[in-house]
Amino acid sequence: MGKFKFRWFFYSYIWEVGTLVSVDPTAAGKGVRTTMANLRLFAGVVTVQTASGSDAVLVNASIISTVLVQGNVAVGDALGPSSTAGRAAANGGRTLAIAVSAYAGGGAGSVSAIMGYVPYQTTRGLARLATISTGLGAGATVTISHTVDAGSDLLVVRCGSTHNAKPTSITWNGTGLTEVTSKAVTGANSAIYYLKDPAAGTYNIIVTYAGGTNTTAIVENYIGSQATPFRTPLTGTTPNTGLAVGSAALDIVVDVVRNGAALTAGAGQTQQTVGTGVYASYEPGGAGTTTMNWSGTESTAAQCAVAIAGS
C-alpha cells in the first residue's frame, strides 16, 4: 500500500484535527493548507497545535499512489478491502487510503489515493487563540483594533461600563454581534457578545452604550467552537459568591465583572487585564459546574459568566 512515515511540521497558526496539509515547496519543514484537488506530498493532522501557535504538530505524511478498485469511487472516498481479491472499494470497512481521483466505469478500475490515511476525527477540543485585544473608552463608546487569527471560528467580546443598561450595539467591521448574556444594575453593567465564523483580518470592534463612562472590553478568538457555541449563561451581583456555570470537559468558561473596587480572580481562574473597573477571567470547564468567583470589596457589581462549549 506504499510507504509512509511520521514527520514533524511547524505552522504559523493552528491546524485542527482533520485538516489536509501539503508540504510547502517554498519553505523547508513547513506545511500549507491544501485540498483534494491540489496535492503533492500530503499529510493529515492527527494532533492539534496549541493556541500559542509555536508547538509542533505530528502528522502522518504520505505519498500518492495508484490503488486498484472495484466499483465506482468519488474523490474523498475512504477506501478499504473489497470482496474482490487485490482490489479496494469505497467505504470498504477498515480505511487504508483516501481517494484523490475518481473512477466511474463500474467494475475494475484504479484511482490515485493517499496511502496510510488517518480518518478525520469528529471530536475536537476548543482552543483560545493567541490574539487578544482590550480597550478603554472614557465615555459611552470604545473602539478596539483587533486581528482575527486565520482559522478562527468564534469571536467573543466581554465588556462593561458604568451605564445602567446593556450595549446598544457591538460591531466587528460593521457586522453586528449577537448577545450571549448581560447584567445591568444602577451604575454598572456587564455583557458577553459573539460572532460566528468571522473573516480573518484586522478591523475595529466598536462597543456602544447609550450613556455612562469607562466603556471597557476584551476581545478574543477561538477555534473548535460548536454549532451551538455556548451553554446556559448566568448573571449576578455578588462576585464574591460567584456563578456556578453549567459546563463539561473541553469547555472554556469565561466571565466578566463590572465592579467599583479592585477584584482578584478565584482559584483556578486566569485573570485577564481589561481596564478601569472591568475584570475578566477564564477557566477550563469541568463536568457539572464551574464556579467563577472573585475576592475583594463588592461595590455596584454586575457579573456575567458562560461556558463556551468544547464538545
VOGU-3710 file (C-alpha; in Angstrom, 3 decimals, decimal comma):
1> mgkfkfrwff> 0,000/0,000/0,000  3,004/2,325/-0,266  5,410/3,629/2,323  4,617/6,295/4,840  6,347/7,799/7,840  5,798/10,317/10,600  7,227/13,797/10,225  7,153/16,986/12,246  5,969/20,180/10,614  5,808/23,655/12,088
11> ysyiwevgtl> 2,990/26,061/11,312  2,421/29,758/11,863  -1,124/29,169/13,112  -3,387/26,445/14,396  -4,489/23,392/12,420  -7,443/21,395/13,670  -7,620/17,616/13,566  -8,531/16,506/10,060  -7,027/19,471/8,195  -5,433/18,490/4,876
21> vsvdptaagk> -1,863/19,760/4,744  0,611/19,717/1,880  4,371/20,080/2,153  5,271/23,679/1,298  7,876/23,603/-1,506  8,927/27,195/-0,756  9,746/26,746/2,941  11,597/23,690/4,224  9,887/21,940/7,123  6,654/23,879/6,836
31> gvrttmanlr> 3,175/22,956/5,702  0,345/24,725/3,929  -3,392/24,039/3,720  -4,408/22,004/0,713  -7,437/20,360/-0,879  -8,109/17,033/-2,536  -7,631/18,734/-5,911  -4,207/20,220/-5,124  -1,867/17,569/-3,786  1,869/16,980/-3,675
41> lfagvvtvqt> 3,345/15,245/-0,685  0,480/15,278/1,749  -0,311/14,961/5,421  -3,356/14,713/7,653  -3,134/16,340/11,085  -3,601/13,802/13,878  -2,869/16,036/16,872  -3,751/19,688/17,455  -1,285/22,519/17,818  -1,658/24,600/20,979
51> asgsdavlvn> -3,119/28,095/20,941  0,314/29,700/21,171  0,950/28,706/17,564  4,532/27,740/18,377  4,358/23,985/19,026  4,981/21,215/16,534  2,184/19,187/15,025  2,642/15,465/14,498  1,289/14,457/11,132  1,099/11,289/9,087
61> asiistvlvq> 2,982/12,195/5,906  2,387/10,043/2,861  2,867/9,864/-0,878  0,142/9,465/-3,505  -0,093/6,031/-5,114  -2,329/4,160/-7,551  -4,889/1,835/-5,971  -6,841/-0,838/-7,845  -10,535/-0,552/-7,033  -13,734/-2,464/-7,600
71> gnvavgdalg> -16,744/-0,267/-8,365  -17,201/3,471/-8,630  -15,154/5,784/-6,429  -15,541/9,526/-5,826  -12,849/11,978/-4,764  -12,603/11,869/-0,979  -13,989/8,346/-0,567  -12,408/6,203/2,123  -11,007/3,046/0,519  -10,924/-0,305/2,267
81> psstagraaa> -10,933/-4,025/1,447  -13,485/-5,225/-1,112  -14,904/-8,667/-1,857  -12,624/-8,837/-4,906  -9,124/-10,029/-4,050  -6,434/-7,392/-4,590  -8,882/-4,534/-5,032  -10,216/-1,845/-2,722  -13,683/-0,346/-2,612  -15,260/2,862/-1,412
91> nggrtlaiav> -16,410/2,619/2,201  -14,978/-0,848/2,352  -14,681/-1,065/6,106  -11,198/-0,559/7,564  -9,796/2,584/5,924  -6,489/2,056/4,146  -6,389/5,068/1,829  -8,373/8,096/0,680  -9,202/8,645/-2,986  -7,916/11,821/-4,648
101> sayagggags> -9,212/10,970/-8,114  -12,498/9,421/-9,243  -13,424/6,257/-11,136  -16,904/5,983/-12,655  -16,607/2,996/-15,019  -18,046/0,368/-12,679  -16,285/-2,945/-12,157  -12,488/-2,992/-12,060  -10,609/0,308/-12,234  -7,994/2,395/-10,486
111> vsaimgyvpy> -7,672/5,720/-8,672  -4,944/7,815/-7,122  -5,090/7,706/-3,347  -3,324/8,879/-0,224  -1,774/5,883/1,454  -1,943/5,260/5,173  -4,714/7,820/5,585  -5,801/8,789/9,092  -9,584/9,364/9,050  -10,975/12,697/10,181
121> qttrglarla> -11,652/12,817/13,910  -15,008/14,426/14,602  -14,393/15,153/18,299  -12,233/18,198/18,728  -11,386/20,457/21,622  -11,918/24,174/21,948  -8,870/26,475/21,955  -8,295/30,131/22,708  -6,086/31,691/20,064  -3,132/33,907/20,763
131> tistglgaga> -4,507/37,303/19,686  -6,336/39,160/22,484  -7,270/42,843/22,359  -8,530/45,213/25,050  -9,627/48,814/25,103  -10,933/51,551/27,391  -13,064/54,490/26,313  -13,613/57,369/28,685  -17,201/57,820/27,530  -20,007/55,602/26,235
141> tvtishtvda> -18,074/54,070/23,309  -14,808/52,218/22,833  -13,161/51,319/19,507  -10,625/48,489/19,516  -8,470/47,393/16,580  -8,479/43,596/16,669  -6,986/40,875/14,471  -8,977/37,694/13,878  -6,482/34,850/13,525  -6,669/32,609/10,458
151> gsdllvvrcg> -8,748/29,558/11,307  -10,819/31,307/13,980  -14,469/30,266/14,053  -15,704/32,279/17,041  -15,176/35,889/18,120  -16,123/36,713/21,734  -16,402/40,177/23,295  -16,816/40,755/27,037  -17,472/44,308/28,128  -18,734/46,620/30,867
161> sthnakptsi> -19,299/50,263/31,789  -20,995/52,484/34,364  -24,186/52,643/32,307  -27,340/51,026/33,715  -28,222/49,042/30,571  -26,539/46,674/28,116  -24,781/47,981/24,965  -26,927/49,392/22,210  -24,602/47,760/19,674  -21,336/45,892/19,249
171> twngtgltev> -19,942/45,601/15,728  -16,970/43,922/14,055  -16,016/45,544/10,741  -19,595/46,813/10,592  -21,205/43,419/11,350  -23,349/43,263/14,466  -22,529/40,757/17,196  -25,132/38,635/18,998  -25,750/38,877/22,728  -24,986/35,831/24,864
181> tskavtgans> -25,999/37,450/28,149  -25,878/40,746/30,032  -26,444/42,112/33,531  -27,283/45,695/34,436  -27,829/47,490/37,746  -27,874/51,173/38,587  -24,371/52,397/37,807  -22,925/49,192/36,303  -23,374/46,607/33,589  -21,504/43,722/32,012
191> aiyylkdpaa> -22,183/41,753/28,852  -20,898/38,938/26,615  -21,415/39,024/22,828  -20,197/36,818/19,957  -19,839/36,401/16,192  -19,598/33,013/14,473  -17,111/32,443/11,635  -15,584/35,933/11,490  -13,427/36,712/8,470  -9,687/36,743/9,185
201> gtyniivtya> -8,128/40,199/9,221  -7,656/43,337/11,276  -10,725/45,508/11,791  -12,417/47,549/14,503  -14,617/46,268/17,294  -16,918/49,128/18,338  -18,808/48,826/21,628  -21,513/51,472/22,091  -23,706/52,259/25,099  -26,481/54,833/25,378
211> ggtnttaive> -24,611/56,521/28,232  -22,171/56,011/31,064  -18,374/56,178/31,238  -15,313/53,925/31,245  -16,570/51,633/28,488  -14,158/48,707/28,534  -13,913/45,478/26,511  -11,771/42,400/25,905  -11,875/40,628/22,522  -10,764/37,035/21,871
221> nyigsqatpf> -10,698/34,462/19,072  -11,476/30,753/19,409  -11,189/27,668/17,242  -13,132/24,437/17,598  -16,455/26,011/18,558  -19,650/24,012/18,190  -22,818/24,638/16,173  -24,330/25,879/19,451  -21,303/27,731/20,848  -22,468/28,384/24,418
231> rtpltgttpn> -24,073/26,568/27,306  -26,565/28,281/29,615  -25,204/31,634/30,878  -25,640/33,040/34,378  -25,608/36,572/35,769  -25,380/38,035/39,243  -24,396/40,913/41,510  -22,267/39,114/44,139  -18,897/38,198/42,588  -17,534/37,084/45,986
241> tglavgsaal> -20,049/34,237/45,876  -19,719/33,953/42,113  -21,637/31,994/39,496  -21,719/28,180/39,251  -21,896/27,843/35,481  -23,004/24,599/33,862  -20,035/23,132/31,972  -18,434/19,993/30,570  -14,972/18,683/29,825  -13,304/20,509/26,888
251> divvdvvrng> -15,308/23,688/27,630  -13,740/27,050/28,417  -15,690/29,079/30,987  -15,403/32,880/30,767  -16,759/35,702/32,888  -16,725/39,486/33,143  -17,494/41,743/36,115  -18,038/45,470/36,376  -17,234/46,484/39,963  -16,437/49,747/41,748
261> aaltagagqt> -13,471/48,282/43,656  -10,492/46,085/42,759  -11,113/42,338/42,420  -8,899/39,248/42,282  -9,973/36,129/40,383  -10,772/32,991/42,358  -8,792/29,744/42,499  -8,436/28,028/39,128  -9,322/31,147/37,135  -6,825/33,033/34,985
271> qqtvgtgvya> -7,369/36,762/35,491  -7,129/38,928/32,374  -6,177/42,589/32,289  -9,051/44,609/30,850  -9,369/48,173/32,156  -10,848/50,515/34,732  -13,480/48,768/36,836  -13,932/45,792/34,487  -12,491/42,380/35,376  -12,404/39,225/33,267
281> syepggagtt> -11,163/35,663/33,662  -11,339/32,199/32,130  -11,022/28,629/33,388  -11,113/25,165/31,791  -14,569/23,712/32,237  -15,286/20,542/34,142  -18,179/18,102/34,298  -21,183/19,540/36,108  -20,448/23,156/37,043  -17,504/25,550/37,149
291> tmnwsgtest> -17,676/28,402/39,672  -16,396/31,821/38,651  -15,875/33,989/41,734  -13,763/36,921/42,889  -12,273/38,265/46,111  -12,349/41,958/47,013  -14,948/44,505/48,030  -18,224/44,221/46,169  -19,262/47,675/45,002  -22,115/48,117/42,492
301> aaqcavaiag> -21,265/44,813/40,809  -22,637/43,220/37,649  -21,288/39,797/36,609  -21,852/37,556/33,585  -20,444/34,077/33,000  -20,895/31,301/30,429  -19,233/28,090/29,265  -18,066/28,085/25,647  -18,885/24,546/24,540  -15,932/22,380/23,531
311> s> -17,900/19,278/22,538
//
